[in-house]
């Protein structure tokens, strides 16, 4: 994790954000002490437990047209193996 002084992080904020997306969390210090960590939103959601559950994803999936299945009325043929 890269460490940034607050003033440097402010002046190079776009770079700090890019690095947090590419390389992971970026630590920012204030007056020589660790203050905050800048991290990608996906990492934040994973750490805070805000990722949607599979059940919720499936229940809220977009609905398409109804699936209509029809069975063939043909007789099943014999197959020599």
N, CA, C and O atoms as a Maestro MAE file, in Angstrom:
{
 s_m_m2io_version
 :::
 2.0.0
}

f_m_ct {
 s_m_title
 :::
 protein
 m_atom[324] {
  # First column is atom index #
  i_m_mmod_type
  r_m_x_coord
  r_m_y_coord
  r_m_z_coord
  i_m_residue_number
  s_m_chain_name
  s_m_pdb_residue_name
  s_m_pdb_atom_name
  i_m_atomic_number
  :::
  1 25 0.855 -1.172 0.000 1 A "UNK " " N  " 7
  2 3 0.000 0.000 0.000 1 A "UNK " " CA " 6
  3 2 0.895 1.227 0.000 1 A "UNK " " C  " 6
  4 15 1.795 1.356 0.830 1 A "UNK " " O  " 8
  5 25 0.638 2.120 -0.935 2 A "UNK " " N  " 7
  6 3 1.404 3.352 -1.051 2 A "UNK " " CA " 6
  7 2 0.920 4.365 -0.009 2 A "UNK " " C  " 6
  8 15 -0.276 4.458 0.266 2 A "UNK " " O  " 8
  9 25 1.843 5.109 0.558 3 A "UNK " " N  " 7
  10 3 1.495 6.129 1.555 3 A "UNK " " CA " 6
  11 2 1.686 7.511 0.960 3 A "UNK " " C  " 6
  12 15 2.701 7.796 0.325 3 A "UNK " " O  " 8
  13 25 0.693 8.365 1.174 4 A "UNK " " N  " 7
  14 3 0.711 9.737 0.665 4 A "UNK " " CA " 6
  15 2 0.545 10.718 1.813 4 A "UNK " " C  " 6
  16 15 -0.245 10.486 2.729 4 A "UNK " " O  " 8
  17 25 1.298 11.823 1.761 5 A "UNK " " N  " 7
  18 3 1.026 12.921 2.683 5 A "UNK " " CA " 6
  19 2 -0.213 13.635 2.164 5 A "UNK " " C  " 6
  20 15 -0.454 13.674 0.958 5 A "UNK " " O  " 8
  21 25 -0.985 14.191 3.061 6 A "UNK " " N  " 7
  22 3 -2.256 14.802 2.691 6 A "UNK " " CA " 6
  23 2 -2.110 15.845 1.587 6 A "UNK " " C  " 6
  24 15 -2.879 15.832 0.626 6 A "UNK " " O  " 8
  25 25 -1.151 16.735 1.706 7 A "UNK " " N  " 7
  26 3 -0.983 17.780 0.692 7 A "UNK " " CA " 6
  27 2 -0.665 17.192 -0.679 7 A "UNK " " C  " 6
  28 15 -1.179 17.655 -1.697 7 A "UNK " " O  " 8
  29 25 0.181 16.172 -0.695 8 A "UNK " " N  " 7
  30 3 0.529 15.523 -1.957 8 A "UNK " " CA " 6
  31 2 -0.685 14.790 -2.534 8 A "UNK " " C  " 6
  32 15 -0.923 14.835 -3.741 8 A "UNK " " O  " 8
  33 25 -1.444 14.121 -1.679 9 A "UNK " " N  " 7
  34 3 -2.636 13.413 -2.140 9 A "UNK " " CA " 6
  35 2 -3.662 14.389 -2.716 9 A "UNK " " C  " 6
  36 15 -4.331 14.077 -3.701 9 A "UNK " " O  " 8
  37 25 -3.786 15.569 -2.105 10 A "UNK " " N  " 7
  38 3 -4.722 16.576 -2.612 10 A "UNK " " CA " 6
  39 2 -4.299 17.080 -3.984 10 A "UNK " " C  " 6
  40 15 -5.128 17.227 -4.882 10 A "UNK " " O  " 8
  41 25 -3.023 17.339 -4.141 11 A "UNK " " N  " 7
  42 3 -2.557 17.894 -5.410 11 A "UNK " " CA " 6
  43 2 -2.495 16.847 -6.527 11 A "UNK " " C  " 6
  44 15 -2.501 17.201 -7.706 11 A "UNK " " O  " 8
  45 25 -2.436 15.563 -6.163 12 A "UNK " " N  " 7
  46 3 -2.357 14.497 -7.164 12 A "UNK " " CA " 6
  47 2 -3.514 13.509 -7.000 12 A "UNK " " C  " 6
  48 15 -3.347 12.301 -7.169 12 A "UNK " " O  " 8
  49 25 -4.681 14.045 -6.668 13 A "UNK " " N  " 7
  50 3 -5.830 13.209 -6.335 13 A "UNK " " CA " 6
  51 2 -6.203 12.232 -7.446 13 A "UNK " " C  " 6
  52 15 -6.512 11.072 -7.173 13 A "UNK " " O  " 8
  53 25 -6.177 12.690 -8.690 14 A "UNK " " N  " 7
  54 3 -6.512 11.791 -9.807 14 A "UNK " " CA " 6
  55 2 -5.570 10.596 -9.848 14 A "UNK " " C  " 6
  56 15 -5.997 9.470 -10.106 14 A "UNK " " O  " 8
  57 25 -4.310 10.839 -9.597 15 A "UNK " " N  " 7
  58 3 -3.325 9.749 -9.581 15 A "UNK " " CA " 6
  59 2 -3.586 8.798 -8.411 15 A "UNK " " C  " 6
  60 15 -3.465 7.583 -8.563 15 A "UNK " " O  " 8
  61 25 -3.941 9.339 -7.254 16 A "UNK " " N  " 7
  62 3 -4.244 8.512 -6.086 16 A "UNK " " CA " 6
  63 2 -5.439 7.604 -6.397 16 A "UNK " " C  " 6
  64 15 -5.426 6.415 -6.075 16 A "UNK " " O  " 8
  65 25 -6.463 8.174 -7.022 17 A "UNK " " N  " 7
  66 3 -7.646 7.387 -7.382 17 A "UNK " " CA " 6
  67 2 -7.279 6.296 -8.381 17 A "UNK " " C  " 6
  68 15 -7.680 5.144 -8.211 17 A "UNK " " O  " 8
  69 25 -6.525 6.642 -9.415 18 A "UNK " " N  " 7
  70 3 -6.114 5.647 -10.412 18 A "UNK " " CA " 6
  71 2 -5.328 4.505 -9.771 18 A "UNK " " C  " 6
  72 15 -5.552 3.336 -10.085 18 A "UNK " " O  " 8
  73 25 -4.416 4.846 -8.879 19 A "UNK " " N  " 7
  74 3 -3.625 3.809 -8.219 19 A "UNK " " CA " 6
  75 2 -4.486 2.940 -7.314 19 A "UNK " " C  " 6
  76 15 -4.251 1.737 -7.200 19 A "UNK " " O  " 8
  77 25 -5.477 3.539 -6.674 20 A "UNK " " N  " 7
  78 3 -6.351 2.737 -5.817 20 A "UNK " " CA " 6
  79 2 -7.163 1.745 -6.647 20 A "UNK " " C  " 6
  80 15 -7.473 0.650 -6.179 20 A "UNK " " O  " 8
  81 25 -7.506 2.125 -7.875 21 A "UNK " " N  " 7
  82 3 -8.240 1.222 -8.754 21 A "UNK " " CA " 6
  83 2 -7.347 0.125 -9.325 21 A "UNK " " C  " 6
  84 15 -7.779 -1.019 -9.470 21 A "UNK " " O  " 8
  85 25 -6.102 0.472 -9.646 22 A "UNK " " N  " 7
  86 3 -5.189 -0.476 -10.289 22 A "UNK " " CA " 6
  87 2 -4.407 -1.328 -9.295 22 A "UNK " " C  " 6
  88 15 -4.256 -2.534 -9.490 22 A "UNK " " O  " 8
  89 25 -3.908 -0.698 -8.226 23 A "UNK " " N  " 7
  90 3 -2.985 -1.390 -7.323 23 A "UNK " " CA " 6
  91 2 -3.566 -1.712 -5.959 23 A "UNK " " C  " 6
  92 15 -3.007 -2.530 -5.228 23 A "UNK " " O  " 8
  93 25 -4.671 -1.086 -5.603 24 A "UNK " " N  " 7
  94 3 -5.263 -1.351 -4.293 24 A "UNK " " CA " 6
  95 2 -5.284 -0.105 -3.424 24 A "UNK " " C  " 6
  96 15 -4.983 0.993 -3.892 24 A "UNK " " O  " 8
  97 25 -5.642 -0.280 -2.159 25 A "UNK " " N  " 7
  98 3 -5.817 0.850 -1.237 25 A "UNK " " CA " 6
  99 2 -4.588 1.758 -1.141 25 A "UNK " " C  " 6
  100 15 -3.446 1.308 -1.233 25 A "UNK " " O  " 8
  101 25 -4.865 3.053 -0.952 26 A "UNK " " N  " 7
  102 3 -3.816 4.061 -0.807 26 A "UNK " " CA " 6
  103 2 -3.989 4.734 0.557 26 A "UNK " " C  " 6
  104 15 -5.075 5.210 0.886 26 A "UNK " " O  " 8
  105 25 -2.924 4.768 1.336 27 A "UNK " " N  " 7
  106 3 -2.956 5.337 2.681 27 A "UNK " " CA " 6
  107 2 -2.584 6.814 2.634 27 A "UNK " " C  " 6
  108 15 -1.600 7.191 1.999 27 A "UNK " " O  " 8
  109 25 -3.374 7.650 3.309 28 A "UNK " " N  " 7
  110 3 -3.096 9.087 3.376 28 A "UNK " " CA " 6
  111 2 -2.821 9.446 4.831 28 A "UNK " " C  " 6
  112 15 -3.575 9.088 5.735 28 A "UNK " " O  " 8
  113 25 -1.707 10.172 5.031 29 A "UNK " " N  " 7
  114 3 -1.349 10.606 6.381 29 A "UNK " " CA " 6
  115 2 -1.609 12.097 6.546 29 A "UNK " " C  " 6
  116 15 -1.576 12.862 5.582 29 A "UNK " " O  " 8
  117 25 -1.869 12.492 7.793 30 A "UNK " " N  " 7
  118 3 -2.055 13.912 8.116 30 A "UNK " " CA " 6
  119 2 -1.216 14.196 9.355 30 A "UNK " " C  " 6
  120 15 -1.357 13.547 10.392 30 A "UNK " " O  " 8
  121 25 -0.351 15.175 9.217 31 A "UNK " " N  " 7
  122 3 0.580 15.536 10.300 31 A "UNK " " CA " 6
  123 2 1.393 14.331 10.768 31 A "UNK " " C  " 6
  124 15 1.669 14.170 11.956 31 A "UNK " " O  " 8
  125 25 1.772 13.480 9.793 32 A "UNK " " N  " 7
  126 3 2.634 12.337 10.090 32 A "UNK " " CA " 6
  127 2 1.918 11.120 10.643 32 A "UNK " " C  " 6
  128 15 2.565 10.110 10.922 32 A "UNK " " O  " 8
  129 25 0.599 11.182 10.812 33 A "UNK " " N  " 7
  130 3 -0.136 10.046 11.350 33 A "UNK " " CA " 6
  131 2 -1.129 9.517 10.311 33 A "UNK " " C  " 6
  132 15 -1.698 10.288 9.539 33 A "UNK " " O  " 8
  133 25 -1.327 8.215 10.301 34 A "UNK " " N  " 7
  134 3 -2.266 7.618 9.363 34 A "UNK " " CA " 6
  135 2 -3.650 8.204 9.588 34 A "UNK " " C  " 6
  136 15 -4.133 8.267 10.719 34 A "UNK " " O  " 8
  137 25 -4.287 8.636 8.496 35 A "UNK " " N  " 7
  138 3 -5.590 9.293 8.631 35 A "UNK " " CA " 6
  139 2 -6.695 8.512 7.916 35 A "UNK " " C  " 6
  140 15 -7.694 8.137 8.530 35 A "UNK " " O  " 8
  141 25 -6.513 8.273 6.629 36 A "UNK " " N  " 7
  142 3 -7.553 7.602 5.855 36 A "UNK " " CA " 6
  143 2 -6.935 6.663 4.834 36 A "UNK " " C  " 6
  144 15 -5.746 6.739 4.523 36 A "UNK " " O  " 8
  145 25 -7.782 5.771 4.322 37 A "UNK " " N  " 7
  146 3 -7.393 4.874 3.243 37 A "UNK " " CA " 6
  147 2 -8.364 5.111 2.095 37 A "UNK " " C  " 6
  148 15 -9.579 5.126 2.293 37 A "UNK " " O  " 8
  149 25 -7.829 5.293 0.907 38 A "UNK " " N  " 7
  150 3 -8.659 5.443 -0.292 38 A "UNK " " CA " 6
  151 2 -8.649 4.098 -1.008 38 A "UNK " " C  " 6
  152 15 -7.593 3.565 -1.350 38 A "UNK " " O  " 8
  153 25 -9.855 3.558 -1.228 39 A "UNK " " N  " 7
  154 3 -9.936 2.271 -1.896 39 A "UNK " " CA " 6
  155 2 -11.091 2.246 -2.880 39 A "UNK " " C  " 6
  156 15 -12.017 3.053 -2.791 39 A "UNK " " O  " 8
  157 25 -11.027 1.312 -3.820 40 A "UNK " " N  " 7
  158 3 -12.047 1.164 -4.854 40 A "UNK " " CA " 6
  159 2 -13.374 0.778 -4.209 40 A "UNK " " C  " 6
  160 15 -13.402 0.114 -3.173 40 A "UNK " " O  " 8
  161 25 -14.464 1.199 -4.829 41 A "UNK " " N  " 7
  162 3 -15.794 0.954 -4.264 41 A "UNK " " CA " 6
  163 2 -16.092 -0.537 -4.150 41 A "UNK " " C  " 6
  164 15 -16.767 -0.949 -3.207 41 A "UNK " " O  " 8
  165 25 -15.608 -1.358 -5.082 42 A "UNK " " N  " 7
  166 3 -15.833 -2.801 -4.980 42 A "UNK " " CA " 6
  167 2 -15.177 -3.376 -3.732 42 A "UNK " " C  " 6
  168 15 -15.755 -4.227 -3.057 42 A "UNK " " O  " 8
  169 25 -13.965 -2.909 -3.427 43 A "UNK " " N  " 7
  170 3 -13.280 -3.346 -2.212 43 A "UNK " " CA " 6
  171 2 -14.054 -2.901 -0.974 43 A "UNK " " C  " 6
  172 15 -14.207 -3.664 -0.021 43 A "UNK " " O  " 8
  173 25 -14.537 -1.672 -0.996 44 A "UNK " " N  " 7
  174 3 -15.300 -1.149 0.135 44 A "UNK " " CA " 6
  175 2 -16.566 -1.976 0.370 44 A "UNK " " C  " 6
  176 15 -16.870 -2.348 1.504 44 A "UNK " " O  " 8
  177 25 -17.292 -2.256 -0.697 45 A "UNK " " N  " 7
  178 3 -18.530 -3.027 -0.554 45 A "UNK " " CA " 6
  179 2 -18.264 -4.432 -0.042 45 A "UNK " " C  " 6
  180 15 -19.016 -4.967 0.772 45 A "UNK " " O  " 8
  181 25 -17.178 -5.022 -0.535 46 A "UNK " " N  " 7
  182 3 -16.820 -6.366 -0.072 46 A "UNK " " CA " 6
  183 2 -16.487 -6.342 1.418 46 A "UNK " " C  " 6
  184 15 -16.934 -7.207 2.171 46 A "UNK " " O  " 8
  185 25 -15.709 -5.359 1.837 47 A "UNK " " N  " 7
  186 3 -15.305 -5.264 3.237 47 A "UNK " " CA " 6
  187 2 -16.461 -4.904 4.165 47 A "UNK " " C  " 6
  188 15 -16.501 -5.346 5.313 47 A "UNK " " O  " 8
  189 25 -17.388 -4.113 3.675 48 A "UNK " " N  " 7
  190 3 -18.499 -3.659 4.527 48 A "UNK " " CA " 6
  191 2 -19.717 -4.578 4.445 48 A "UNK " " C  " 6
  192 15 -20.730 -4.327 5.099 48 A "UNK " " O  " 8
  193 25 -19.622 -5.645 3.641 49 A "UNK " " N  " 7
  194 3 -20.725 -6.589 3.553 49 A "UNK " " CA " 6
  195 2 -21.897 -6.076 2.734 49 A "UNK " " C  " 6
  196 15 -23.018 -6.547 2.924 49 A "UNK " " O  " 8
  197 25 -21.679 -5.133 1.836 50 A "UNK " " N  " 7
  198 3 -22.754 -4.561 1.050 50 A "UNK " " CA " 6
  199 2 -22.938 -5.222 -0.310 50 A "UNK " " C  " 6
  200 15 -23.730 -4.743 -1.121 50 A "UNK " " O  " 8
  201 25 -22.233 -6.298 -0.573 51 A "UNK " " N  " 7
  202 3 -22.404 -6.980 -1.852 51 A "UNK " " CA " 6
  203 2 -23.773 -7.653 -1.879 51 A "UNK " " C  " 6
  204 15 -24.203 -8.222 -0.876 51 A "UNK " " O  " 8
  205 25 -24.448 -7.591 -3.001 52 A "UNK " " N  " 7
  206 3 -25.761 -8.244 -3.070 52 A "UNK " " CA " 6
  207 2 -25.625 -9.756 -2.975 52 A "UNK " " C  " 6
  208 15 -24.646 -10.337 -3.443 52 A "UNK " " O  " 8
  209 25 -26.624 -10.382 -2.362 53 A "UNK " " N  " 7
  210 3 -26.639 -11.833 -2.269 53 A "UNK " " CA " 6
  211 2 -27.129 -12.413 -3.589 53 A "UNK " " C  " 6
  212 15 -27.857 -11.756 -4.333 53 A "UNK " " O  " 8
  213 25 -26.731 -13.633 -3.870 54 A "UNK " " N  " 7
  214 3 -27.129 -14.293 -5.106 54 A "UNK " " CA " 6
  215 2 -28.647 -14.343 -5.224 54 A "UNK " " C  " 6
  216 15 -29.203 -14.109 -6.297 54 A "UNK " " O  " 8
  217 25 -29.304 -14.645 -4.124 55 A "UNK " " N  " 7
  218 3 -30.766 -14.718 -4.126 55 A "UNK " " CA " 6
  219 2 -31.376 -13.391 -4.578 55 A "UNK " " C  " 6
  220 15 -32.301 -13.379 -5.390 55 A "UNK " " O  " 8
  221 25 -30.863 -12.273 -4.057 56 A "UNK " " N  " 7
  222 3 -31.378 -10.954 -4.435 56 A "UNK " " CA " 6
  223 2 -31.126 -10.667 -5.916 56 A "UNK " " C  " 6
  224 15 -31.981 -10.101 -6.596 56 A "UNK " " O  " 8
  225 25 -29.953 -11.056 -6.410 57 A "UNK " " N  " 7
  226 3 -29.645 -10.848 -7.825 57 A "UNK " " CA " 6
  227 2 -30.617 -11.623 -8.711 57 A "UNK " " C  " 6
  228 15 -31.111 -11.101 -9.711 57 A "UNK " " O  " 8
  229 25 -30.884 -12.855 -8.341 58 A "UNK " " N  " 7
  230 3 -31.787 -13.676 -9.142 58 A "UNK " " CA " 6
  231 2 -33.223 -13.163 -9.084 58 A "UNK " " C  " 6
  232 15 -33.920 -13.146 -10.099 58 A "UNK " " O  " 8
  233 25 -33.662 -12.748 -7.903 59 A "UNK " " N  " 7
  234 3 -35.032 -12.246 -7.768 59 A "UNK " " CA " 6
  235 2 -35.229 -10.917 -8.495 59 A "UNK " " C  " 6
  236 15 -36.340 -10.606 -8.923 59 A "UNK " " O  " 8
  237 25 -34.175 -10.142 -8.636 60 A "UNK " " N  " 7
  238 3 -34.286 -8.838 -9.280 60 A "UNK " " CA " 6
  239 2 -33.767 -8.826 -10.711 60 A "UNK " " C  " 6
  240 15 -33.611 -7.760 -11.308 60 A "UNK " " O  " 8
  241 25 -33.498 -10.004 -11.261 61 A "UNK " " N  " 7
  242 3 -33.000 -10.089 -12.635 61 A "UNK " " CA " 6
  243 2 -34.075 -9.611 -13.606 61 A "UNK " " C  " 6
  244 15 -35.266 -9.773 -13.338 61 A "UNK " " O  " 8
  245 25 -33.670 -9.031 -14.718 62 A "UNK " " N  " 7
  246 3 -34.664 -8.585 -15.705 62 A "UNK " " CA " 6
  247 2 -35.476 -9.768 -16.226 62 A "UNK " " C  " 6
  248 15 -34.959 -10.867 -16.429 62 A "UNK " " O  " 8
  249 25 -36.734 -9.510 -16.429 63 A "UNK " " N  " 7
  250 3 -37.631 -10.557 -16.914 63 A "UNK " " CA " 6
  251 2 -37.740 -10.477 -18.430 63 A "UNK " " C  " 6
  252 15 -37.928 -9.396 -18.988 63 A "UNK " " O  " 8
  253 25 -37.621 -11.613 -19.089 64 A "UNK " " N  " 7
  254 3 -37.771 -11.677 -20.538 64 A "UNK " " CA " 6
  255 2 -39.152 -12.202 -20.883 64 A "UNK " " C  " 6
  256 15 -40.057 -12.207 -20.049 64 A "UNK " " O  " 8
  257 25 -39.296 -12.632 -22.087 65 A "UNK " " N  " 7
  258 3 -40.559 -13.219 -22.507 65 A "UNK " " CA " 6
  259 2 -40.711 -14.602 -21.886 65 A "UNK " " C  " 6
  260 15 -39.725 -15.275 -21.585 65 A "UNK " " O  " 8
  261 25 -41.939 -15.006 -21.704 66 A "UNK " " N  " 7
  262 3 -42.201 -16.318 -21.118 66 A "UNK " " CA " 6
  263 2 -41.636 -17.411 -22.018 66 A "UNK " " C  " 6
  264 15 -41.715 -17.324 -23.244 66 A "UNK " " O  " 8
  265 25 -41.073 -18.427 -21.401 67 A "UNK " " N  " 7
  266 3 -40.478 -19.542 -22.135 67 A "UNK " " CA " 6
  267 2 -41.572 -20.571 -22.410 67 A "UNK " " C  " 6
  268 15 -42.186 -21.092 -21.479 67 A "UNK " " O  " 8
  269 25 -41.814 -20.861 -23.671 68 A "UNK " " N  " 7
  270 3 -42.840 -21.828 -24.054 68 A "UNK " " CA " 6
  271 2 -42.138 -23.080 -24.568 68 A "UNK " " C  " 6
  272 15 -41.394 -23.039 -25.548 68 A "UNK " " O  " 8
  273 25 -42.390 -24.177 -23.895 69 A "UNK " " N  " 7
  274 3 -41.787 -25.449 -24.290 69 A "UNK " " CA " 6
  275 2 -42.889 -26.390 -24.743 69 A "UNK " " C  " 6
  276 15 -43.891 -26.553 -24.048 69 A "UNK " " O  " 8
  277 25 -42.715 -27.002 -25.891 70 A "UNK " " N  " 7
  278 3 -43.677 -27.968 -26.392 70 A "UNK " " CA " 6
  279 2 -42.943 -29.265 -26.695 70 A "UNK " " C  " 6
  280 15 -41.871 -29.257 -27.301 70 A "UNK " " O  " 8
  281 25 -43.521 -30.363 -26.275 71 A "UNK " " N  " 7
  282 3 -42.928 -31.665 -26.555 71 A "UNK " " CA " 6
  283 2 -43.366 -32.156 -27.927 71 A "UNK " " C  " 6
  284 15 -44.486 -31.919 -28.380 71 A "UNK " " O  " 8
  285 25 -42.456 -32.833 -28.550 72 A "UNK " " N  " 7
  286 3 -42.768 -33.431 -29.850 72 A "UNK " " CA " 6
  287 2 -43.739 -34.592 -29.655 72 A "UNK " " C  " 6
  288 15 -43.647 -35.330 -28.675 72 A "UNK " " O  " 8
  289 25 -44.654 -34.744 -30.580 73 A "UNK " " N  " 7
  290 3 -45.612 -35.859 -30.513 73 A "UNK " " CA " 6
  291 2 -45.138 -37.062 -31.304 73 A "UNK " " C  " 6
  292 15 -45.837 -38.072 -31.375 73 A "UNK " " O  " 8
  293 25 -43.951 -36.965 -31.902 74 A "UNK " " N  " 7
  294 3 -43.405 -38.070 -32.684 74 A "UNK " " CA " 6
  295 2 -43.019 -39.228 -31.773 74 A "UNK " " C  " 6
  296 15 -42.650 -39.029 -30.616 74 A "UNK " " O  " 8
  297 25 -43.109 -40.434 -32.310 75 A "UNK " " N  " 7
  298 3 -42.740 -41.624 -31.568 75 A "UNK " " CA " 6
  299 2 -41.210 -41.667 -31.466 75 A "UNK " " C  " 6
  300 15 -40.502 -41.293 -32.401 75 A "UNK " " O  " 8
  301 25 -40.723 -42.123 -30.324 76 A "UNK " " N  " 7
  302 3 -39.275 -42.233 -30.124 76 A "UNK " " CA " 6
  303 2 -38.759 -43.384 -30.969 76 A "UNK " " C  " 6
  304 15 -39.331 -44.473 -30.938 76 A "UNK " " O  " 8
  305 25 -37.703 -43.169 -31.714 77 A "UNK " " N  " 7
  306 3 -37.166 -44.221 -32.577 77 A "UNK " " CA " 6
  307 2 -36.085 -45.010 -31.851 77 A "UNK " " C  " 6
  308 15 -35.418 -44.491 -30.956 77 A "UNK " " O  " 8
  309 25 -35.921 -46.255 -32.242 78 A "UNK " " N  " 7
  310 3 -34.889 -47.112 -31.671 78 A "UNK " " CA " 6
  311 2 -33.532 -46.685 -32.220 78 A "UNK " " C  " 6
  312 15 -33.412 -46.235 -33.359 78 A "UNK " " O  " 8
  313 25 -32.545 -46.834 -31.401 79 A "UNK " " N  " 7
  314 3 -31.201 -46.449 -31.788 79 A "UNK " " CA " 6
  315 2 -30.262 -47.585 -31.441 79 A "UNK " " C  " 6
  316 15 -30.188 -47.997 -30.284 79 A "UNK " " O  " 8
  317 25 -29.547 -48.093 -32.423 80 A "UNK " " N  " 7
  318 3 -28.602 -49.189 -32.194 80 A "UNK " " CA " 6
  319 2 -27.282 -48.593 -31.728 80 A "UNK " " C  " 6
  320 15 -26.733 -47.680 -32.345 80 A "UNK " " O  " 8
  321 25 -26.802 -49.126 -30.645 81 A "UNK " " N  " 7
  322 3 -25.522 -48.635 -30.118 81 A "UNK " " CA " 6
  323 2 -24.393 -49.592 -30.391 81 A "UNK " " C  " 6
  324 15 -23.253 -49.325 -30.012 81 A "UNK " " O  " 8
  :::
 }
 m_bond[323] {
  # First column is bond index #
  i_m_from
  i_m_to
  i_m_order
  :::
  1 1 2 1
  2 2 3 1
  3 3 4 2
  4 3 5 1
  5 5 6 1
  6 6 7 1
  7 7 8 2
  8 7 9 1
  9 9 10 1
  10 10 11 1
  11 11 12 2
  12 11 13 1
  13 13 14 1
  14 14 15 1
  15 15 16 2
  16 15 17 1
  17 17 18 1
  18 18 19 1
  19 19 20 2
  20 19 21 1
  21 21 22 1
  22 22 23 1
  23 23 24 2
  24 23 25 1
  25 25 26 1
  26 26 27 1
  27 27 28 2
  28 27 29 1
  29 29 30 1
  30 30 31 1
  31 31 32 2
  32 31 33 1
  33 33 34 1
  34 34 35 1
  35 35 36 2
  36 35 37 1
  37 37 38 1
  38 38 39 1
  39 39 40 2
  40 39 41 1
  41 41 42 1
  42 42 43 1
  43 43 44 2
  44 43 45 1
  45 45 46 1
  46 46 47 1
  47 47 48 2
  48 47 49 1
  49 49 50 1
  50 50 51 1
  51 51 52 2
  52 51 53 1
  53 53 54 1
  54 54 55 1
  55 55 56 2
  56 55 57 1
  57 57 58 1
  58 58 59 1
  59 59 60 2
  60 59 61 1
  61 61 62 1
  62 62 63 1
  63 63 64 2
  64 63 65 1
  65 65 66 1
  66 66 67 1
  67 67 68 2
  68 67 69 1
  69 69 70 1
  70 70 71 1
  71 71 72 2
  72 71 73 1
  73 73 74 1
  74 74 75 1
  75 75 76 2
  76 75 77 1
  77 77 78 1
  78 78 79 1
  79 79 80 2
  80 79 81 1
  81 81 82 1
  82 82 83 1
  83 83 84 2
  84 83 85 1
  85 85 86 1
  86 86 87 1
  87 87 88 2
  88 87 89 1
  89 89 90 1
  90 90 91 1
  91 91 92 2
  92 91 93 1
  93 93 94 1
  94 94 95 1
  95 95 96 2
  96 95 97 1
  97 97 98 1
  98 98 99 1
  99 99 100 2
  100 99 101 1
  101 101 102 1
  102 102 103 1
  103 103 104 2
  104 103 105 1
  105 105 106 1
  106 106 107 1
  107 107 108 2
  108 107 109 1
  109 109 110 1
  110 110 111 1
  111 111 112 2
  112 111 113 1
  113 113 114 1
  114 114 115 1
  115 115 116 2
  116 115 117 1
  117 117 118 1
  118 118 119 1
  119 119 120 2
  120 119 121 1
  121 121 122 1
  122 122 123 1
  123 123 124 2
  124 123 125 1
  125 125 126 1
  126 126 127 1
  127 127 128 2
  128 127 129 1
  129 129 130 1
  130 130 131 1
  131 131 132 2
  132 131 133 1
  133 133 134 1
  134 134 135 1
  135 135 136 2
  136 135 137 1
  137 137 138 1
  138 138 139 1
  139 139 140 2
  140 139 141 1
  141 141 142 1
  142 142 143 1
  143 143 144 2
  144 143 145 1
  145 145 146 1
  146 146 147 1
  147 147 148 2
  148 147 149 1
  149 149 150 1
  150 150 151 1
  151 151 152 2
  152 151 153 1
  153 153 154 1
  154 154 155 1
  155 155 156 2
  156 155 157 1
  157 157 158 1
  158 158 159 1
  159 159 160 2
  160 159 161 1
  161 161 162 1
  162 162 163 1
  163 163 164 2
  164 163 165 1
  165 165 166 1
  166 166 167 1
  167 167 168 2
  168 167 169 1
  169 169 170 1
  170 170 171 1
  171 171 172 2
  172 171 173 1
  173 173 174 1
  174 174 175 1
  175 175 176 2
  176 175 177 1
  177 177 178 1
  178 178 179 1
  179 179 180 2
  180 179 181 1
  181 181 182 1
  182 182 183 1
  183 183 184 2
  184 183 185 1
  185 185 186 1
  186 186 187 1
  187 187 188 2
  188 187 189 1
  189 189 190 1
  190 190 191 1
  191 191 192 2
  192 191 193 1
  193 193 194 1
  194 194 195 1
  195 195 196 2
  196 195 197 1
  197 197 198 1
  198 198 199 1
  199 199 200 2
  200 199 201 1
  201 201 202 1
  202 202 203 1
  203 203 204 2
  204 203 205 1
  205 205 206 1
  206 206 207 1
  207 207 208 2
  208 207 209 1
  209 209 210 1
  210 210 211 1
  211 211 212 2
  212 211 213 1
  213 213 214 1
  214 214 215 1
  215 215 216 2
  216 215 217 1
  217 217 218 1
  218 218 219 1
  219 219 220 2
  220 219 221 1
  221 221 222 1
  222 222 223 1
  223 223 224 2
  224 223 225 1
  225 225 226 1
  226 226 227 1
  227 227 228 2
  228 227 229 1
  229 229 230 1
  230 230 231 1
  231 231 232 2
  232 231 233 1
  233 233 234 1
  234 234 235 1
  235 235 236 2
  236 235 237 1
  237 237 238 1
  238 238 239 1
  239 239 240 2
  240 239 241 1
  241 241 242 1
  242 242 243 1
  243 243 244 2
  244 243 245 1
  245 245 246 1
  246 246 247 1
  247 247 248 2
  248 247 249 1
  249 249 250 1
  250 250 251 1
  251 251 252 2
  252 251 253 1
  253 253 254 1
  254 254 255 1
  255 255 256 2
  256 255 257 1
  257 257 258 1
  258 258 259 1
  259 259 260 2
  260 259 261 1
  261 261 262 1
  262 262 263 1
  263 263 264 2
  264 263 265 1
  265 265 266 1
  266 266 267 1
  267 267 268 2
  268 267 269 1
  269 269 270 1
  270 270 271 1
  271 271 272 2
  272 271 273 1
  273 273 274 1
  274 274 275 1
  275 275 276 2
  276 275 277 1
  277 277 278 1
  278 278 279 1
  279 279 280 2
  280 279 281 1
  281 281 282 1
  282 282 283 1
  283 283 284 2
  284 283 285 1
  285 285 286 1
  286 286 287 1
  287 287 288 2
  288 287 289 1
  289 289 290 1
  290 290 291 1
  291 291 292 2
  292 291 293 1
  293 293 294 1
  294 294 295 1
  295 295 296 2
  296 295 297 1
  297 297 298 1
  298 298 299 1
  299 299 300 2
  300 299 301 1
  301 301 302 1
  302 302 303 1
  303 303 304 2
  304 303 305 1
  305 305 306 1
  306 306 307 1
  307 307 308 2
  308 307 309 1
  309 309 310 1
  310 310 311 1
  311 311 312 2
  312 311 313 1
  313 313 314 1
  314 314 315 1
  315 315 316 2
  316 315 317 1
  317 317 318 1
  318 318 319 1
  319 319 320 2
  320 319 321 1
  321 321 322 1
  322 322 323 1
  323 323 324 2
  :::
 }
}
